[in-house]
C-alpha cells in the first residue's frame, strides 16, 4: 500500500521534498523503456508515475498468468 506524501509548508521542507521527488523521478525514468517515457513525462508527481506504471504492468488476468507460466516452463527446458 502506498500513501501520498503532501508537500511541506516550510521552505526547508519544501526544498527537500522537491529534491527527493526529482531523484525518484530520475530513478523511474532511467528504469523504463523509451516508449513508456512519453506517458510518464507529462506527469508531475512521482506517485502519479508509480501509479501509471502499476496500472500498465500489474495485471491479474488469468490467461496472462497462464501464458507467463508456459513461458517459464519453456525457459526451464
MOPAC internal coordinates of N, CA, C and O (Angstrom, degrees):
PM7 1SCF
backbone

  N    0.0000 0     0.00 0     0.00 0    0    0    0
  C    1.4529 1     0.00 0     0.00 0    1    0    0
  C    1.5220 1   108.88 1     0.00 0    2    1    0
  O    1.2310 1   120.70 1   -45.84 1    3    2    1
  N    1.3073 1   116.26 1   134.16 1    3    2    1
  C    1.4613 1   120.40 1   178.60 1    5    3    2
  C    1.5163 1   109.36 1  -113.04 1    6    5    3
  O    1.2310 1   121.15 1   -26.99 1    7    6    5
  N    1.3069 1   115.41 1   153.01 1    7    6    5
  C    1.4512 1   120.80 1   178.36 1    9    7    6
  C    1.5181 1   109.07 1  -122.86 1   10    9    7
  O    1.2310 1   121.13 1   -24.71 1   11   10    9
  N    1.3009 1   115.45 1   155.29 1   11   10    9
  C    1.4534 1   120.89 1   178.16 1   13   11   10
  C    1.5165 1   107.96 1   -88.18 1   14   13   11
  O    1.2310 1   120.93 1   -51.63 1   15   14   13
  N    1.3101 1   115.82 1   128.37 1   15   14   13
  C    1.4585 1   121.09 1   177.93 1   17   15   14
  C    1.5238 1   107.09 1   -96.62 1   18   17   15
  O    1.2310 1   121.26 1   -59.49 1   19   18   17
  N    1.3250 1   115.19 1   120.51 1   19   18   17
  C    1.4658 1   120.48 1  -179.72 1   21   19   18
  C    1.5224 1   110.20 1   -74.95 1   22   21   19
  O    1.2310 1   121.16 1   -30.38 1   23   22   21
  N    1.3232 1   115.39 1   149.62 1   23   22   21
  C    1.4554 1   120.36 1   178.29 1   25   23   22
  C    1.5291 1   109.13 1   -70.70 1   26   25   23
  O    1.2310 1   120.13 1   -49.72 1   27   26   25
  N    1.3278 1   117.36 1   130.28 1   27   26   25
  C    1.4688 1   121.17 1  -179.13 1   29   27   26
  C    1.5305 1   111.48 1   -63.63 1   30   29   27
  O    1.2310 1   121.64 1   -20.61 1   31   30   29
  N    1.3148 1   114.47 1   159.39 1   31   30   29
  C    1.4626 1   119.42 1  -178.78 1   33   31   30
  C    1.5214 1   112.69 1   -94.22 1   34   33   31
  O    1.2310 1   119.97 1   161.02 1   35   34   33
  N    1.3224 1   117.67 1   -18.98 1   35   34   33
  C    1.4671 1   119.34 1   179.72 1   37   35   34
  C    1.5277 1   110.08 1   -82.94 1   38   37   35
  O    1.2310 1   120.44 1   -25.95 1   39   38   37
  N    1.3144 1   116.77 1   154.05 1   39   38   37
  C    1.4625 1   121.07 1  -178.56 1   41   39   38
  C    1.5231 1   112.31 1   -63.71 1   42   41   39
  O    1.2310 1   120.45 1   136.21 1   43   42   41
  N    1.3274 1   116.75 1   -43.79 1   43   42   41
  C    1.4664 1   120.32 1  -179.60 1   45   43   42
  C    1.5260 1   110.21 1   -65.13 1   46   45   43
  O    1.2310 1   120.72 1   135.62 1   47   46   45
  N    1.3140 1   116.23 1   -44.38 1   47   46   45
  C    1.4591 1   120.49 1   179.40 1   49   47   46
  C    1.5147 1   112.09 1   -64.52 1   50   49   47
  O    1.2310 1   120.68 1   142.10 1   51   50   49
  N    1.3280 1   116.30 1   -37.90 1   51   50   49
  C    1.4666 1   121.14 1  -179.77 1   53   51   50
  C    1.5257 1   110.48 1   -66.48 1   54   53   51
  O    1.2310 1   120.17 1   139.04 1   55   54   53
  N    1.3152 1   117.28 1   -40.96 1   55   54   53
  C    1.4740 1   120.56 1   178.65 1   57   55   54
  C    1.5270 1   111.09 1   -63.78 1   58   57   55
  O    1.2310 1   120.45 1   136.08 1   59   58   57
  N    1.3135 1   116.75 1   -43.92 1   59   58   57
  C    1.4627 1   121.43 1   178.30 1   61   59   58
  C    1.5255 1   110.40 1   -63.85 1   62   61   59
  O    1.2310 1   120.65 1   137.28 1   63   62   61
  N    1.3213 1   116.37 1   -42.72 1   63   62   61
  C    1.4591 1   121.64 1   179.40 1   65   63   62
  C    1.5306 1   110.94 1   -60.26 1   66   65   63
  O    1.2310 1   120.56 1   132.32 1   67   66   65
  N    1.3154 1   116.53 1   -47.68 1   67   66   65
  C    1.4616 1   120.69 1  -179.44 1   69   67   66
  C    1.5292 1   111.59 1   -65.49 1   70   69   67
  O    1.2310 1   120.27 1   141.95 1   71   70   69
  N    1.3201 1   117.08 1   -38.05 1   71   70   69
  C    1.4657 1   120.55 1   178.07 1   73   71   70
  C    1.5313 1   110.07 1   -65.16 1   74   73   71
  O    1.2310 1   120.40 1   137.06 1   75   74   73
  N    1.3323 1   116.84 1   -42.94 1   75   74   73
  C    1.4604 1   120.73 1   178.85 1   77   75   74
  C    1.5281 1   111.60 1   -65.99 1   78   77   75
  O    1.2310 1   120.52 1   142.08 1   79   78   77
  N    1.3372 1   116.61 1   -37.92 1   79   78   77
  C    1.4673 1   120.63 1   176.58 1   81   79   78
  C    1.5251 1   110.54 1   -62.40 1   82   81   79
  O    1.2310 1   120.41 1   136.85 1   83   82   81
  N    1.3185 1   116.81 1   -43.15 1   83   82   81
  C    1.4645 1   120.87 1  -179.63 1   85   83   82
  C    1.5270 1   110.92 1   -64.45 1   86   85   83
  O    1.2310 1   120.31 1   139.29 1   87   86   85
  N    1.3290 1   117.01 1   -40.71 1   87   86   85
  C    1.4644 1   120.66 1   178.28 1   89   87   86
  C    1.5231 1   110.57 1   -63.36 1   90   89   87
  O    1.2310 1   120.57 1   134.85 1   91   90   89
  N    1.3129 1   116.52 1   -45.15 1   91   90   89
  C    1.4627 1   120.84 1  -178.39 1   93   91   90
  C    1.5282 1   110.98 1   -64.68 1   94   93   91
  O    1.2310 1   120.33 1   138.11 1   95   94   93
  N    1.3287 1   116.97 1   -41.89 1   95   94   93
  C    1.4719 1   119.59 1   178.21 1   97   95   94
  C    1.5226 1   110.78 1   -64.93 1   98   97   95
  O    1.2310 1   120.17 1   143.31 1   99   98   97
  N    1.3241 1   117.28 1   -36.69 1   99   98   97
  C    1.4591 1   120.89 1   178.61 1  101   99   98
  C    1.5295 1   110.69 1   -63.38 1  102  101   99
  O    1.2310 1   120.60 1   138.91 1  103  102  101
  N    1.3253 1   116.47 1   -41.09 1  103  102  101
  C    1.4628 1   120.90 1   177.84 1  105  103  102
  C    1.5313 1   110.14 1   -63.29 1  106  105  103
  O    1.2310 1   120.65 1   135.55 1  107  106  105
  N    1.3172 1   116.36 1   -44.45 1  107  106  105
  C    1.4679 1   120.09 1   178.93 1  109  107  106
  C    1.5181 1   110.56 1   -63.41 1  110  109  107
  O    1.2310 1   119.99 1   132.76 1  111  110  109
  N    1.3254 1   117.61 1   -47.24 1  111  110  109
  C    1.4642 1   121.34 1  -177.77 1  113  111  110
  C    1.5252 1   111.71 1   -63.41 1  114  113  111
  O    1.2310 1   120.01 1   143.82 1  115  114  113
  N    1.3274 1   117.59 1   -36.18 1  115  114  113
  C    1.4631 1   120.66 1   178.60 1  117  115  114
  C    1.5206 1   112.22 1   -72.83 1  118  117  115
  O    1.2310 1   120.28 1   163.29 1  119  118  117
  N    1.3248 1   117.07 1   -16.71 1  119  118  117
  C    1.4596 1   121.07 1  -174.94 1  121  119  118
  C    1.5245 1   114.28 1   -96.88 1  122  121  119
  O    1.2310 1   119.94 1   167.24 1  123  122  121
  N    1.3219 1   117.71 1   -12.76 1  123  122  121
  C    1.4700 1   119.18 1  -175.90 1  125  123  122
  C    1.5182 1   110.78 1  -105.87 1  126  125  123
  O    1.2310 1   121.37 1   -18.07 1  127  126  125
  N    1.3117 1   114.98 1   161.93 1  127  126  125
  C    1.4572 1   121.49 1   178.40 1  129  127  126
  C    1.5236 1   110.21 1   -75.25 1  130  129  127
  O    1.2310 1   121.27 1   -17.82 1  131  130  129
  N    1.3350 1   115.18 1   162.18 1  131  130  129
  C    1.4622 1   120.75 1  -176.24 1  133  131  130
  C    1.5284 1   112.98 1   -62.03 1  134  133  131
  O    1.2310 1   119.94 1   145.24 1  135  134  133
  N    1.3299 1   117.73 1   -34.76 1  135  134  133
  C    1.4591 1   118.96 1  -177.69 1  137  135  134
  C    1.5297 1   112.43 1   -69.29 1  138  137  135
  O    1.2310 1   119.32 1   160.27 1  139  138  137
  N    1.3136 1   118.90 1   -19.73 1  139  138  137
  C    1.4611 1   122.51 1   176.83 1  141  139  138
  C    1.5275 1   110.97 1   -86.78 1  142  141  139
  O    1.2310 1   120.45 1   156.51 1  143  142  141
  N    1.3152 1   116.74 1   -23.49 1  143  142  141
  C    1.4707 1   120.97 1  -177.29 1  145  143  142
  C    1.5200 1   112.25 1   -56.90 1  146  145  143
  O    1.2310 1   120.03 1   142.47 1  147  146  145
  N    1.3259 1   117.54 1   -37.53 1  147  146  145
  C    1.4655 1   119.71 1  -178.36 1  149  147  146
  C    1.5228 1   111.44 1   -63.08 1  150  149  147
  O    1.2310 1   120.21 1   149.83 1  151  150  149
  N    1.3197 1   117.20 1   -30.17 1  151  150  149
  C    1.4639 1   121.00 1   177.89 1  153  151  150
  C    1.5224 1   110.49 1   -74.67 1  154  153  151
  O    1.2310 1   120.36 1   139.80 1  155  154  153
  N    1.3177 1   116.91 1   -40.20 1  155  154  153
  C    1.4621 1   121.14 1  -172.92 1  157  155  154
  C    1.5234 1   114.42 1   -81.31 1  158  157  155
  O    1.2310 1   119.63 1   150.80 1  159  158  157
  N    1.3271 1   118.32 1   -29.20 1  159  158  157
  C    1.4580 1   119.67 1  -174.20 1  161  159  158
  C    1.5239 1   112.90 1   -66.09 1  162  161  159
  O    1.2310 1   119.79 1   156.11 1  163  162  161
  N    1.3210 1   118.00 1   -23.89 1  163  162  161
  C    1.4628 1   119.99 1   179.75 1  165  163  162
  C    1.5286 1   112.48 1   -79.80 1  166  165  163
  O    1.2310 1   119.93 1   168.29 1  167  166  165
  N    1.3259 1   117.73 1   -11.71 1  167  166  165
  C    1.4620 1   121.10 1  -177.90 1  169  167  166
  C    1.5214 1   110.47 1   -85.87 1  170  169  167
  O    1.2310 1   120.93 1   -37.49 1  171  170  169
  N    1.3147 1   115.82 1   142.51 1  171  170  169
  C    1.4587 1   120.85 1  -174.79 1  173  171  170
  C    1.5262 1   113.03 1   -88.91 1  174  173  171
  O    1.2310 1   119.76 1   136.93 1  175  174  173
  N    1.3142 1   118.06 1   -43.07 1  175  174  173
  C    1.4564 1   121.78 1  -172.84 1  177  175  174
  C    1.5260 1   111.15 1  -102.83 1  178  177  175
  O    1.2310 1   121.13 1   -28.39 1  179  178  177
  N    1.3137 1   115.44 1   151.61 1  179  178  177
  C    1.4606 1   121.54 1   178.44 1  181  179  178
  C    1.5216 1   110.50 1   -62.96 1  182  181  179
  O    1.2310 1   120.15 1   142.96 1  183  182  181
  N    1.3045 1   117.32 1   -37.04 1  183  182  181
  C    1.4700 1   121.97 1   179.03 1  185  183  182
  C    1.5232 1   110.33 1   -60.49 1  186  185  183
  O    1.2310 1   120.08 1   140.48 1  187  186  185
  N    1.3237 1   117.45 1   -39.52 1  187  186  185
  C    1.4631 1   120.92 1   178.09 1  189  187  186
  C    1.5286 1   110.30 1   -64.41 1  190  189  187
  O    1.2310 1   120.28 1   139.25 1  191  190  189
  N    1.3268 1   117.08 1   -40.75 1  191  190  189
  C    1.4670 1   121.17 1   177.49 1  193  191  190
  C    1.5196 1   110.07 1   -62.33 1  194  193  191
  O    1.2310 1   120.54 1   134.61 1  195  194  193
  N    1.3130 1   116.57 1   -45.39 1  195  194  193
  C    1.4576 1   121.46 1  -179.48 1  197  195  194
  C    1.5266 1   110.70 1   -61.70 1  198  197  195
  O    1.2310 1   120.46 1   133.10 1  199  198  197
  N    1.3277 1   116.72 1   -46.90 1  199  198  197
  C    1.4638 1   120.33 1  -179.60 1  201  199  198
  C    1.5229 1   111.52 1   -63.06 1  202  201  199
  O    1.2310 1   120.22 1   141.37 1  203  202  201
  N    1.3266 1   117.18 1   -38.63 1  203  202  201
  C    1.4643 1   121.06 1   178.37 1  205  203  202
  C    1.5268 1   110.48 1   -63.87 1  206  205  203
  O    1.2310 1   120.18 1   134.81 1  207  206  205
  N    1.3157 1   117.25 1   -45.19 1  207  206  205
  C    1.4675 1   120.63 1   177.77 1  209  207  206
  C    1.5228 1   111.07 1   -63.80 1  210  209  207
  O    1.2310 1   120.38 1   141.73 1  211  210  209
  N    1.2999 1   116.89 1   -38.27 1  211  210  209
  C    1.4603 1   121.04 1   178.83 1  213  211  210
  C    1.5281 1   110.34 1   -62.60 1  214  213  211
  O    1.2310 1   120.50 1   136.07 1  215  214  213
  N    1.3299 1   116.64 1   -43.93 1  215  214  213
  C    1.4620 1   120.43 1   179.17 1  217  215  214
  C    1.5217 1   111.89 1   -67.29 1  218  217  215
  O    1.2310 1   120.19 1   146.82 1  219  218  217
  N    1.3215 1   117.24 1   -33.18 1  219  218  217
  C    1.4595 1   120.15 1  -179.09 1  221  219  218
  C    1.5235 1   112.58 1   -73.48 1  222  221  219
  O    1.2310 1   120.35 1   140.23 1  223  222  221
  N    1.3235 1   116.93 1   -39.77 1  223  222  221
  C    1.4606 1   120.29 1  -169.66 1  225  223  222
  C    1.5190 1   115.88 1  -107.81 1  226  225  223
  O    1.2310 1   119.59 1   160.54 1  227  226  225
  N    1.3025 1   118.38 1   -19.46 1  227  226  225
  C    1.4527 1   119.14 1  -178.00 1  229  227  226
  C    1.5202 1   108.82 1   -94.37 1  230  229  227
  O    1.2310 1   121.31 1   -78.13 1  231  230  229
  N    1.2957 1   115.11 1   101.87 1  231  230  229
  C    1.4612 1   121.17 1  -179.34 1  233  231  230
  C    1.5206 1   109.20 1  -115.37 1  234  233  231
  O    1.2310 1   120.99 1   -35.36 1  235  234  233
  N    1.3171 1   115.71 1   144.64 1  235  234  233
  C    1.4595 1   120.59 1   178.04 1  237  235  234
  C    1.5275 1   110.49 1  -120.06 1  238  237  235
  O    1.2310 1   119.99 1  -152.32 1  239  238  237
  N    1.3031 1   117.63 1    27.68 1  239  238  237
  C    1.4501 1   122.08 1   180.00 1  241  239  238
  C    1.5333 1   108.33 1   -77.38 1  242  241  239
  O    1.2310 1   119.88 1   -55.03 1  243  242  241
  N    1.3301 1   117.83 1   124.97 1  243  242  241
  C    1.4680 1   120.18 1  -177.99 1  245  243  242
  C    1.5311 1   113.92 1   -58.26 1  246  245  243
  O    1.2310 1   119.90 1   141.74 1  247  246  245
  N    1.3131 1   117.80 1   -38.26 1  247  246  245
  C    1.4695 1   119.54 1  -179.07 1  249  247  246
  C    1.5283 1   110.98 1   -65.07 1  250  249  247
  O    1.2310 1   120.37 1   143.78 1  251  250  249
  N    1.3271 1   116.89 1   -36.22 1  251  250  249
  C    1.4590 1   119.97 1   178.24 1  253  251  250
  C    1.5304 1   110.66 1   -68.04 1  254  253  251
  O    1.2310 1   120.35 1   140.56 1  255  254  253
  N    1.3199 1   116.93 1   -39.44 1  255  254  253
  C    1.4598 1   120.24 1   177.02 1  257  255  254
  C    1.5195 1   110.22 1   -61.86 1  258  257  255
  O    1.2310 1   120.52 1   138.20 1  259  258  257
  N    1.3262 1   116.61 1   -41.80 1  259  258  257
  C    1.4545 1   121.20 1   179.52 1  261  259  258
  C    1.5285 1   110.71 1   -62.38 1  262  261  259
  O    1.2310 1   120.84 1   136.95 1  263  262  261
  N    1.3325 1   116.00 1   -43.05 1  263  262  261
  C    1.4620 1   120.40 1   178.84 1  265  263  262
  C    1.5326 1   111.45 1   -62.50 1  266  265  263
  O    1.2310 1   120.61 1   138.07 1  267  266  265
  N    1.3208 1   116.44 1   -41.93 1  267  266  265
  C    1.4606 1   120.08 1   179.00 1  269  267  266
  C    1.5289 1   111.79 1   -65.49 1  270  269  267
  O    1.2310 1   120.48 1   140.87 1  271  270  269
  N    1.3139 1   116.69 1   -39.13 1  271  270  269
  C    1.4675 1   120.14 1   177.17 1  273  271  270
  C    1.5154 1   110.25 1   -63.39 1  274  273  271
  O    1.2310 1   119.85 1   139.40 1  275  274  273
  N    1.3287 1   117.89 1   -40.60 1  275  274  273
  C    1.4645 1   121.50 1   178.12 1  277  275  274
  C    1.5238 1   110.69 1   -63.65 1  278  277  275
  O    1.2310 1   120.09 1   139.63 1  279  278  277
  N    1.3197 1   117.44 1   -40.37 1  279  278  277
  C    1.4678 1   120.69 1   178.39 1  281  279  278
  C    1.5214 1   110.93 1   -63.30 1  282  281  279
  O    1.2310 1   120.59 1   139.68 1  283  282  281
  N    1.3254 1   116.48 1   -40.32 1  283  282  281
  C    1.4606 1   120.81 1   178.85 1  285  283  282
  C    1.5323 1   109.95 1   -64.22 1  286  285  283
  O    1.2310 1   120.00 1   138.46 1  287  286  285
  N    1.3207 1   117.60 1   -41.54 1  287  286  285
  C    1.4571 1   120.99 1   178.30 1  289  287  286
  C    1.5129 1   110.73 1   -61.25 1  290  289  287
  O    1.2310 1   120.52 1   137.59 1  291  290  289
  N    1.3405 1   116.61 1   -42.41 1  291  290  289
  C    1.4528 1   120.42 1   179.63 1  293  291  290
  C    1.5324 1   111.25 1   -65.41 1  294  293  291
  O    1.2310 1   120.32 1   143.18 1  295  294  293
  N    1.3170 1   117.00 1   -36.82 1  295  294  293
  C    1.4644 1   120.60 1   178.25 1  297  295  294
  C    1.5241 1   111.01 1   -66.91 1  298  297  295
  O    1.2310 1   120.50 1   142.84 1  299  298  297
  N    1.3146 1   116.65 1   -37.16 1  299  298  297
  C    1.4667 1   119.92 1  -179.95 1  301  299  298
  C    1.5210 1   111.44 1   -68.33 1  302  301  299
  O    1.2310 1   119.80 1   149.17 1  303  302  301
  N    1.3054 1   117.98 1   -30.83 1  303  302  301
  C    1.4680 1   120.96 1  -179.54 1  305  303  302
  C    1.5027 1   108.72 1   -74.46 1  306  305  303
  O    1.2310 1   120.10 1   180.00 1  307  306  305

